[in-house]
Amino acid sequence: MSGAGVAAGARPLSSAAPGSRSASRPRPRPPIGLQHAGAQPTPLGLSEAQKRILDLEKSLQFLQQQHSETLVKLHEEIEHLKRENKDLHYKLIMNEKPQKKGSVSSSSFQSNKSASNSTASGEQGPPD
């Protein structure tokens, strides 16, 4: 993943200057007297924190991009399914039309009766 979003001005004030290679430089060793003191110099702690912040920002940016792409694909799929449903509904209606007006088959009468009952009662499916 490229850092295009970071280079576009989204860099926080606490981050290193653009083009600096502070993250790839070896750490300087503390003076001999401080090696066993247990306290790290402050600049190293900030550098690690800055690296962590940059890493988390990149991860967040990646996840936001993935989320956006997923939403776009889901909306495309919804539109496709709506069109397919509309086409299938049209085909279903057209397949029922060719029947003669005078003769009503028992199956079409039964489906019309159940459709009118569910519409009249306001039900769209079985109760919960």
N, C-alpha and C positions, 0 to 999 in steps of 0.2 A: 504494500500500500504506500502510496507516495504521500509526502507531507504537504500537498497542495493547500489544504484547508489551514494548516498551521502557518504556511508562508503568506497566506492572504490577510494577515493581520489579526488572527485569532490567538496569537501568542500572548501569554500572560506577562505582566510586568516582571515577575520574579524569574522568568526563564533567562537562559544565557543569550548573549548577543548572537544574531544570525551569523552563521559561518564560523563560529568559534568551535574549537575542537576540545573543549574542556572535558567532555565525556570520554574521549578516547585517550587522553594523556594518563600516564601512570601516576599513581598517588605519590606525593612527596612523603618521605619518611620523617617522622617527628624527631627532634633532637634526642640524643641518647638519654638524657635525664628524664624526658617525658614518656619514653616508651613503656615504662612499667607503671606510670601514674594512673592508668585506666581512663583518662579523659582524652577524648579526641578533640583536635582543634575545631573550632566552629566552622570555618569555611568548608571542610570536608563534609560535615553534617548537612550543610545547606546544599552542597553539590549533589549529595545522595537524594535529598528531598526534591531538588529540582528535577533530577532524573526520574524519580518516581512520579512526580506531577506530570512531566511530559509523556511518560509511558501511559499513565492513566488517561490523559487527554486523548492520546492516539487511540487507545482502546475504546473510549467513549465515542469518539468520532467514527470509528469503524462500526460500532454497534448501531449508531444513529443511521449510518448509510445503509446497513443491512436492513434495519427496520423500515426505512423509507422504501427500499426496493421491494421488500416483502409486501408492504401495503399497496404499492402500485400493481404488483402481480395479482394480489387478491382482488383488487377492484376490476382488473381486466378479466379475471376468471368469473367474477360475479356478472359482468356485462355479457360475457359469452354464454353463461348459463341462462341468463334472462332471455337472450335471443333464441337459444335452443328451446327453451320452454315455450316461448311464443310460437315458434315453428311447429313444435309437437302439438300444441293446443290447436293450432290452425288445422293441422292434418287430421286430428281427432274429430274436429267439427265437420270437416269436409267429408270424412268417411261416413259420418252418420247422415248427411244430407240426402244422398241418392235414394232413400226409401220413398215409396209411394205415399202420398198424403192420406189416402183412405185406409191403408193397412198399417196398423201399429203392432209391432212384434211385442211379445211379452217381455223380452229383455229390455227394450228401449222404454216401454211403459214403466217397468220396475225402476230403471235408472232415473227416469224423469220424476217419478213419484218420490224417490228417496232424495233427489236433489231439491225438489220443492219443499219437502218436509224440513230438511236441514236449513234451507234458506229462510223459511217462515219462522222457525223457532230461534234463529240466530246462532245456531250451533255450527261450528266449523269442523268439529272432530269429536271423538269420544270425551266425556267429561273426565276431569283429573281424578 
